[in-house]
Amino acid sequence: MNGKEYRQEGTRFLRTDVRYMTRRDLFASSLQFLLAGVLCTGVSMALWYLTDRFKVGPEWLPLASAFAGSVFGGMGVIASGYLLLVGCAREKLYDPAAVWQADREAWLDELEKHDPEWAAEERAKDSNP
């Protein structure tokens, strides 16, 4: 993306950039992470139960599956909680496109200090879409 090409259709391609997510995107991602964490924990606990009950595989398999599922499930729940908190704290009138443009201007100002030619090229791209 360069210039004024901020994606208005949402953050499908910017999911890791929480700064550019709307409240709706944050809540949707929070729910997705929560469901993924619960699913991961449920599958690993089912594997643990089945391998322990029917004595399938090596002795360490039930413990390893329970540990891995707990770690991945915990990561999903923690990520979900973080996105939920950020979503609740975010203003309703938050404009990710304006924030993205301000970040780009700040980047261009810093670039101007180190490489004026490159900064001039980038600014020319912004003025000529």
C-alpha positions in Angstrom: 0.0 0.0 0.0 1.2 3.4 -0.7 -0.2 6.9 -0.7 -4.0 6.9 -0.2 -4.5 3.2 -0.7 -5.7 2.3 2.8 -8.1 -0.6 2.4 -11.6 0.6 3.4 -13.2 -2.9 3.2 -11.8 -3.8 6.7 -8.7 -5.5 8.0 -8.7 -8.8 6.2 -5.2 -8.1 5.1 -4.1 -6.0 8.2 -5.2 -8.4 11.0 -1.9 -8.1 12.8 -2.1 -4.3 12.8 -4.5 -3.8 15.7 -3.9 0.0 15.4 -5.8 0.0 12.1 -8.7 -2.2 13.2 -12.2 -0.9 13.8 -14.2 -1.9 16.9 -16.2 -4.3 14.8 -13.0 -5.9 13.4 -11.6 -6.2 16.9 -14.7 -7.8 18.3 -14.9 -10.2 15.4 -11.3 -11.2 15.8 -11.7 -11.6 19.5 -14.6 -14.1 18.9 -12.5 -16.0 16.3 -9.5 -16.3 18.7 -11.8 -17.4 21.5 -13.4 -20.1 19.4 -10.0 -21.3 18.1 -8.7 -21.5 21.7 -11.8 -23.4 22.9 -11.6 -25.8 19.9 -7.9 -26.4 20.4 -8.4 -27.1 24.1 -11.3 -29.4 23.4 -9.6 -31.4 20.7 -6.4 -31.8 22.8 -8.4 -32.9 25.8 -10.4 -35.4 23.7 -7.1 -36.8 22.4 -5.7 -37.0 25.9 -8.8 -38.8 27.1 -8.9 -41.3 24.2 -5.1 -42.1 24.2 -5.1 -42.5 28.0 -8.2 -44.6 28.2 -7.4 -46.9 25.3 -3.7 -47.0 25.8 -2.9 -46.0 22.2 0.6 -44.8 21.4 3.6 -44.1 23.6 3.1 -43.2 27.3 4.1 -39.5 26.7 1.4 -39.0 24.0 -1.5 -38.1 26.3 0.6 -35.6 28.3 2.1 -34.1 25.2 -1.3 -33.6 23.5 -2.8 -32.1 26.7 0.2 -29.7 27.1 0.2 -28.6 23.4 -3.6 -28.1 23.5 -3.4 -26.1 26.7 -0.7 -23.8 25.4 -2.5 -23.2 22.1 -5.9 -22.8 23.8 -4.4 -20.4 26.3 -2.8 -18.3 23.6 -6.2 -18.1 21.9 -8.0 -17.0 25.1 -5.3 -14.5 25.9 -5.4 -13.0 22.4 -9.2 -12.9 22.6 -9.1 -11.1 25.9 -6.6 -8.6 24.6 -8.6 -7.8 21.4 -11.8 -7.5 23.5 -10.1 -5.0 25.9 -8.7 -2.9 23.0 -12.1 -3.0 21.3 -13.9 -1.8 24.4 -11.4 1.0 24.9 -11.5 2.1 21.3 -13.6 5.2 20.5 -16.7 4.6 18.4 -15.7 7.3 15.9 -12.2 5.9 15.4 -11.0 6.3 11.8 -8.3 3.8 10.9 -7.7 5.4 7.5 -6.8 8.7 9.2 -4.5 7.0 11.6 -2.8 5.1 8.8 -2.3 8.4 6.8 -0.9 10.1 9.9 1.5 7.2 10.4 2.6 7.4 6.8 3.2 11.2 7.1 5.3 10.5 10.2 7.3 7.8 8.4 7.9 10.2 5.4 9.1 12.9 7.8 11.6 10.5 9.3 12.6 9.2 5.9 13.3 12.8 4.9 16.0 13.0 7.5 17.8 10.0 6.3 17.1 9.7 2.6 15.6 12.8 1.0 15.5 11.3 -2.5 13.5 8.3 -1.5 11.2 10.5 0.6 10.6 12.7 -2.5 9.8 9.7 -4.6 7.3 8.4 -2.0 5.6 11.9 -1.7 5.4 12.0 -5.5 3.6 8.6 -5.5 1.1 10.1 -2.9 0.4 13.1 -5.1 0.0 11.1 -8.3 -2.4 8.2 -7.6 
